[in-house]
Amino acid sequence: MEIFAKAKAVKLRSHLEKYLIADDDQETVRQSRNGAGKRARWFVELVPDKPNVIRLRSCHGKYLTATDLPFLLGMTGKKVLQTVPENMDWKLQWEPIRDGFQVKLKTWCGKFLRANGGTPPWRNSVTHDEPHTGATQRWILWDVEAVQVPESESLVEYLSSVSSFSSISGDVLEALSDLGSGPQSPISVVSSVKSPRFSIISTGSPKLLLAAKQNRTTFRPNRLPETKKQTLQAKAGRRSRVYGAAWNKKKRRRKELKGHLRLEVEEISRFESSSNIVHRLLLMIVAALFLS
């Protein structure tokens, strides 16, 4: 019980060298060998007037709960889930009992948190049950690892836990996770008068201020972003230059052909008869039309 009283958060490692983790569906729990993520971290809450009992809260803000739902029909094991009950009842309470260098977590009904093994559906599952044979005695033993949690991250975890009941922006939570422990990162959480949302005010995080500005911007469907507008203008300019150059080249070619035809007519009129002139002119007109 001493480690739970001193630590803000812990990790629980089973006899299979797997960690108790809270799944992203915010309901189920299971075992995993990956204990590096925040899903393997459980925040410790002491129960008032019960010094030997604790609650364990996941990274999703929900509590490790020993339910009375059967894990499988006909079996004695009951489901262990993440829940947020209306009342902090006894199903959320766990009594750590020391067993050598390990602990057993006793539930409200006298059973213990058990890490199951074997074939599916038992593999990696977690229930609360009583060991019936000597082979399963070790299944209820857990190694406890204390976890250091920064103050800023504790605030983020708290806001994540209440985000299911309010509408705190994910950008705000992400910005808060970037806050350091320097002297220029004071944070205050105040209630907004104009909005039911929480207002997060920080004087040391430019990213937080940017997130707040983005949350206040209104939607303008007819207004393009500045970068996209500049890109379209540049494309239109290139298109007009290409088409303009081609048109000017065509005009110059036609002008040259007309001048050439005029010179040919003058040259022919000097030496040939009128019939030959007409014939040559027709040929030259056809050639000019073909070339254009």
DAHU-V879435 format. One record per helix or strand of 2 or more residues. SS is the DSSP state (H for helix, E for strand). FROM is the first residue (numbers start at 1). TO is the last residue. Records with the same first field share a line. If there is no record, write none. Layout:
SS->FROM-TO + FROM-TO
This chain:
H->2-6 + 38-40 + 90-92 + 134-140 + 151-162 + 170-177 + 206-216 + 226-271 + 274-291
E->9-13 + 19-22 + 28-32 + 42-47 + 50-57 + 63-70 + 78-83 + 94-99 + 102-106 + 112-115 + 126-129 + 142-147 + 187-191 + 198-202
